[in-house]
Amino acid sequence: MMAVRVLALVAGAALVLAALSSAIRTILVPRALQTPLARMVFVAVRRLFRLRAPARHSYERRDRIMAFYAPIALLTLLATWMTLVLGGFTLLFFGLGVHPLRDAFLLSGSSAFTLGFATHDGLLIAVLMFTEAAIGIGLLALLITYLPSLYAAFSKREVGVTKLEVRAGQPASGVTLIDRASRVGRFEHLEQVWKDWEDWFAEVDETHTTYGTLVHYRSPHADQSWITAAGAVLDGAALYTSCVDVPPTPEPQFTIRAGYLCLVHIARFFHQPTNVDPSPADPISVTRQEFDDAFDRLAASGMPMKADRDQAWRDFAGWRVNYDEALISLCRMVLAPPAQWSSDRYPDGHFKPSFFPQRRERRRGAAGTRG
């Protein structure tokens, strides 16, 4: 009997510590930390949503269903923490002599939810009751304070995505971004776009690795997405730098650098394929024919284009290779809406996450890599 009680004490303490560690790393620590418990909960919920929204359904239907994924997964994670705390203190009470197990469970539930209908004698048990009550209230308070920060970052992200529709169309396209600026005679305003999106990438990098749930929060409109908007701006900056015959400026290059770091950091956080040390000669998902079509469209709009198209293609590919793989893998992971040169680069299948992923990144010799 003593061995059973000791085992109950050890197992109970382990469950409580697992819940607290996951909550602290997920909510309190301002760093890109991912816990196995949180990942298993989000993966399990994602697989259930995958059954509810299979690939054979239209994108519009899948988008409506997947809009509930992140909020439900977050609430499920809170329920998991509370369940572990409840089960852990049940075992602790049982190990300290509260028998039968049913009474230990009732005492734990009464303490966790501060109901007060169950009590027990003994100073140590009273201390555990107060501790469990504090933990239960604390987890709820953490979630309540977590949500405003989460939705503030979401709102700020979406303002940039919505504003981009004015300049880059819907779905957003890097080619449209450059073409529209030329046609309306406000080509010089692109300099401010690059500066604004450099800041946007820096903010998204910080918030979407600190609050990983944000990556899965979908835009208010089904045909918008933060990841396809990011791809459009990066493609626009790459086209501007490589193809447009204007005096070189650092702003679009800084934007590409900021976007590359942002997408790679997020892709690595979620263990998605990404080339973290690319070579300019590595293949990209955009074909030469697609590039030529974009080049011709920009030339037809009156844009001053560089004379050497072959060199322009090599320059564009040298910029695109930095963010190409991370962009495509994140588009697939979040089930992004169809958009040029980003979410249209993979088969229309449903992403299946792994409970126990291995970091999938490739490193190559990077001599001469742009950015």
Buried (B, 14 or more C-beta within 10 A) or exposed (E): EEEEBEEBBEBBBEBBEBBBEBBEBBBEEEEBBBBEBBBBBBBBBBEBBBEEBEEEBEBEBBBBBBBBBBBEBBEBBBEBBBEBBBBBBBBBBBBBEBEEEEBBBBBBBBBBBEEEEBEBEEEEBEEBBEBBBEBBEEBBEBBEEBEEBBEEBBEEBBEBBBBBBEBBBBBBBBBBBBBBBBEEEEBEEBEEBBBBBBEBBBBBBBBBBBBBBBBBBBBEBBBBBBBBBBBBBBBBBBBBBBBBEEEEEEBBBBBBBBBBBBBBBBBBBBBBBBBBBBBBEBEBBBEEEEBEEBBEBBEEBEBEBBEEBEEBBEBBBBBBBBBBBBBBBBBBBBBBBBBBBBBBBBEEEBBEBEEEEEEEBEEBEEEEBBB
